[in-house]
Amino acid sequence: MKIDFLHGILAGKHAAVESLGTPVANPFPPEERRPFILPPGSVIAEIKRASPSQGDIDPDLDPASLARKYEEGGAAAISVLTEELSFKGSLADLDAARAAVKLPVLRKDFVIDARQIDETAGRADALLLIARLLPPDKLARFITQCRRNAIEPVVEIFGEDDLKTLSAAAALLKRTGHDREYLVCGINNRDLRTFEVDLENSCRFAARLPAGCTPVAFSGVHSAQDAAVLRKAGISRALVGTAVVKNPGLLPQIAAALAE
């Protein structure tokens, strides 16, 4: 029987959210905001200490030092995993990374409660919203709440059901006048339940996203060759985690392959 990693992660997340309290949203002032814009060839380089499937990747990493290496290597943005139990991340990692660089920073976590959006305001420029975790109406509300707090929502999908959720949320936003022309959509090549990876998954869904969505391949990119597979399928942006944690020097090669 395969381990259901997502079930375990969510059990811990629900417990953490129950003890969260009521954070007060405090968005960055206009002069401190960093637009989360991803031109072709963009790599979002991830700061990740561990994962449920791999165990420790680099539990002692210095998020500020690694963020600076990513910036020097040409990353367009930085992602910071803040989930504590399975990925050993924290909001302190997020704060340290953003303070060290001038790049926009994405908070990557398992968002199931509006209070997590409020605690992100004034700390990150973008926030991951996983479609698998949210019904369409809640996803639409969370997208709107992010934007109200000057946070760029980044919506992640994996399969057909997620695509339907995203499309329904997009329709709700349009109907209520809260839609925008630009929405970053991550297509995860990793199944969060099994943690199995299929690089072709993002290639299958990129052209099927709702109008206005900018596709970004999540997971499974370990080399320029992997990036070239994505580029051939019309995907010119990727989030890269483990590979660049272990070797930040890969960043320029991957970015170049995405841009070709």
C-alpha positions as CSV (number, residue, x, y, z in Angstrom):
1,M,0.0,0.0,0.0
2,K,1.4,3.4,-1.0
3,I,1.8,6.1,1.6
4,D,-0.7,9.0,1.3
5,F,1.7,11.8,2.1
6,L,-0.9,14.6,1.6
7,H,-3.2,13.1,4.2
8,G,-0.4,13.2,6.8
9,I,0.6,16.7,5.9
10,L,-2.9,18.0,6.1
11,A,-3.5,16.4,9.5
12,G,-0.6,18.4,10.9
13,K,-1.7,21.5,9.1
14,H,-5.2,21.4,10.5
15,A,-3.8,21.1,14.0
16,A,-1.4,24.0,13.4
17,V,-4.2,26.3,12.0
18,E,-6.4,25.5,15.0
19,S,-3.8,27.1,17.2
20,L,-3.1,30.0,14.9
21,G,-5.1,32.8,16.5
22,T,-6.2,35.8,14.5
23,P,-3.3,37.5,12.6
24,V,-3.8,41.1,11.5
25,A,-3.0,41.5,7.8
26,N,-0.3,44.1,7.4
27,P,0.6,44.4,3.7
28,F,3.9,45.9,2.5
29,P,3.7,49.6,1.8
30,P,3.8,50.4,-1.9
31,E,7.5,51.2,-2.0
32,E,8.4,47.8,-0.5
33,R,6.2,45.7,-2.9
34,R,7.9,43.5,-5.4
35,P,5.8,42.5,-8.5
36,F,5.6,38.8,-9.0
37,I,6.2,38.9,-12.7
38,L,7.7,36.0,-14.5
39,P,9.0,36.6,-18.1
40,P,9.9,33.6,-20.3
41,G,13.0,31.8,-19.1
42,S,12.1,32.5,-15.4
43,V,13.2,30.1,-12.7
44,I,11.6,30.3,-9.3
45,A,14.3,28.8,-7.1
46,E,13.1,27.1,-3.9
47,I,14.5,27.1,-0.4
48,K,13.6,23.7,1.0
49,R,15.1,21.9,4.0
50,A,13.4,18.5,3.7
51,S,10.5,16.7,2.1
52,P,8.3,13.8,3.2
53,S,9.5,11.5,0.5
54,Q,13.2,12.3,0.6
55,G,13.8,13.2,4.2
56,D,16.4,15.8,4.9
57,I,17.8,17.7,1.9
58,D,19.7,20.3,3.8
59,P,18.2,20.9,7.3
60,D,21.0,23.2,8.3
61,L,20.8,25.5,5.2
62,D,21.1,29.3,5.7
63,P,18.0,30.7,3.9
64,A,19.6,34.2,3.5
65,S,22.8,32.8,2.1
66,L,21.0,30.5,-0.3
67,A,18.6,33.3,-1.4
68,R,21.6,35.4,-2.3
69,K,23.1,32.6,-4.3
70,Y,19.8,32.2,-6.2
71,E,19.7,35.9,-6.9
72,E,23.3,35.9,-8.2
73,G,22.5,32.8,-10.3
74,G,19.7,34.7,-12.2
75,A,16.5,33.4,-10.4
76,A,13.4,35.5,-11.3
77,A,11.9,34.8,-7.9
78,I,12.4,32.7,-4.7
79,S,10.1,30.2,-3.2
80,V,10.3,29.4,0.5
81,L,8.6,26.3,2.0
82,T,7.2,27.3,5.4
83,E,5.4,24.0,6.3
84,E,7.1,22.9,9.6
85,L,6.4,19.3,10.2
86,S,7.0,17.5,6.9
87,F,9.3,20.1,5.2
88,K,11.0,21.6,8.3
89,G,10.4,25.1,7.0
90,S,9.2,28.2,8.9
91,L,8.1,31.8,8.6
92,A,11.5,32.7,9.9
93,D,13.1,31.1,6.8
94,L,10.7,33.2,4.7
95,D,11.6,36.5,6.5
96,A,15.3,35.8,6.3
97,A,15.2,35.0,2.6
98,R,13.2,38.1,1.6
99,A,15.4,40.4,3.8
100,A,18.5,39.1,2.0
101,V,17.5,39.8,-1.6
102,K,15.6,42.2,-3.9
103,L,13.7,39.4,-5.7
104,P,10.0,38.7,-5.2
105,V,9.4,35.9,-2.7
106,L,6.7,33.2,-2.8
107,R,5.4,31.6,0.4
108,K,4.8,27.9,-0.3
109,D,2.6,26.1,2.2
110,F,-0.7,24.2,2.5
111,V,-3.2,27.0,2.7
112,I,-6.6,25.9,4.1
113,D,-7.6,28.9,6.2
114,A,-8.0,32.6,5.5
115,R,-5.8,33.4,8.6
116,Q,-2.8,32.0,6.7
117,I,-3.3,34.7,4.1
118,D,-3.4,37.4,6.7
119,E,-0.2,36.1,8.4
120,T,1.5,36.2,4.9
121,A,0.7,39.8,4.3
122,G,3.8,41.9,4.7
123,R,6.1,38.9,4.6
124,A,5.8,37.4,1.0
125,D,5.0,38.9,-2.4
126,A,3.1,35.8,-3.5
127,L,1.3,32.8,-1.9
128,L,0.6,29.3,-3.1
129,L,-3.0,28.2,-3.2
130,I,-3.4,24.5,-4.0
131,A,-6.6,23.8,-5.9
132,R,-6.8,20.2,-4.6
133,L,-7.3,21.6,-1.1
134,L,-10.0,24.1,-1.8
135,P,-13.5,24.0,-3.4
136,P,-14.0,26.6,-6.2
137,D,-15.8,29.2,-4.1
138,K,-13.2,29.1,-1.4
139,L,-10.4,29.3,-4.0
140,A,-12.0,32.3,-5.6
141,R,-12.3,34.0,-2.1
142,F,-8.7,33.2,-1.3
143,I,-7.5,34.6,-4.6
144,T,-9.4,37.8,-3.9
145,Q,-8.2,38.0,-0.3
146,C,-4.6,37.6,-1.5
147,R,-4.9,40.5,-4.0
148,R,-6.7,42.7,-1.4
149,N,-3.6,42.2,0.8
150,A,-1.1,42.9,-2.1
151,I,-0.1,39.3,-2.4
152,E,0.0,37.6,-5.8
153,P,-1.9,34.3,-5.7
154,V,-0.2,31.4,-7.3
155,V,-2.7,28.6,-8.0
156,E,-1.4,25.0,-8.2
157,I,-3.1,22.2,-10.1
158,F,-2.1,18.6,-10.7
159,G,-5.0,16.7,-12.4
160,E,-8.4,17.0,-14.1
161,D,-10.3,17.7,-10.9
162,D,-7.9,20.5,-10.1
163,L,-8.3,22.0,-13.5
164,K,-12.1,22.0,-13.1
165,T,-11.7,23.7,-9.7
166,L,-9.5,26.4,-11.2
167,S,-11.8,26.9,-14.1
168,A,-14.9,27.2,-11.9
169,A,-13.0,29.6,-9.6
170,A,-12.0,31.7,-12.6
171,A,-15.6,31.8,-13.7
172,L,-16.7,33.0,-10.3
173,L,-14.1,35.7,-10.3
174,K,-15.2,36.9,-13.7
175,R,-18.9,36.9,-12.7
176,T,-18.2,39.0,-9.6
177,G,-15.9,41.4,-11.3
178,H,-12.8,40.2,-9.4
179,D,-11.0,38.6,-12.3
180,R,-7.7,39.9,-13.7
181,E,-5.8,39.3,-16.9
182,Y,-2.8,37.7,-15.1
183,L,-2.8,34.6,-12.8
184,V,0.3,32.5,-12.2
185,C,-0.7,28.8,-12.4
186,G,1.7,26.1,-11.2
187,I,1.3,22.7,-12.8
188,N,2.7,20.2,-10.4
189,N,4.5,17.2,-11.8
190,R,4.5,15.6,-8.4
191,D,1.4,13.9,-7.1
192,L,1.1,15.2,-3.5
193,R,-0.5,12.0,-2.4
194,T,2.2,9.5,-3.6
195,F,5.0,12.0,-4.3
196,E,5.6,10.3,-7.7
197,V,6.9,12.6,-10.4
198,D,6.0,12.7,-14.1
199,L,7.7,15.6,-15.9
200,E,5.1,15.3,-18.7
201,N,2.2,16.2,-16.5
202,S,2.8,19.9,-16.9
203,C,3.1,19.5,-20.6
204,R,-0.4,17.9,-20.7
205,F,-2.1,20.7,-18.9
206,A,-0.3,23.9,-19.9
207,A,-2.4,24.6,-23.0
208,R,-5.7,23.8,-21.2
209,L,-5.5,26.5,-18.5
210,P,-8.1,29.2,-18.4
211,A,-7.5,32.4,-20.3
212,G,-5.0,34.7,-18.6
213,C,-3.1,31.9,-16.8
214,T,0.7,31.9,-17.0
215,P,1.8,28.2,-16.7
216,V,4.8,27.3,-14.5
217,A,6.1,23.8,-14.2
218,F,6.5,22.7,-10.6
219,S,8.8,19.8,-9.6
220,G,10.8,17.3,-11.5
221,V,13.3,19.7,-13.1
222,H,16.8,18.6,-12.3
223,S,18.8,19.7,-15.4
224,A,18.8,21.8,-18.5
225,Q,17.7,18.7,-20.4
226,D,14.5,18.5,-18.3
227,A,13.9,22.2,-18.9
228,A,14.3,21.7,-22.6
229,V,11.5,19.1,-22.5
230,L,9.2,21.7,-20.9
231,R,10.3,24.4,-23.4
232,K,9.5,22.1,-26.3
233,A,5.9,21.8,-24.9
234,G,5.6,25.6,-24.8
235,I,6.4,26.0,-21.1
236,S,9.1,28.7,-20.4
237,R,8.9,29.0,-16.6
238,A,9.6,26.5,-13.8
239,L,9.9,26.2,-10.1
240,V,13.0,24.2,-9.2
241,G,13.6,22.9,-5.7
242,T,15.9,20.0,-4.7
243,A,18.3,20.3,-7.6
244,V,19.2,23.9,-6.9
245,V,19.3,23.5,-3.1
246,K,22.0,20.9,-3.7
247,N,23.6,22.8,-6.6
248,P,22.7,26.5,-7.1
249,G,25.1,26.6,-10.0
250,L,22.5,24.8,-12.1
251,L,20.3,27.9,-12.2
252,P,21.7,29.6,-15.3
253,Q,21.7,26.4,-17.3
254,I,18.0,25.7,-16.5
255,A,17.0,29.3,-17.2
256,A,18.8,29.3,-20.5
257,A,17.1,26.1,-21.6
258,L,13.6,27.5,-20.7
259,A,14.3,30.7,-22.6
260,E,15.5,29.0,-25.8
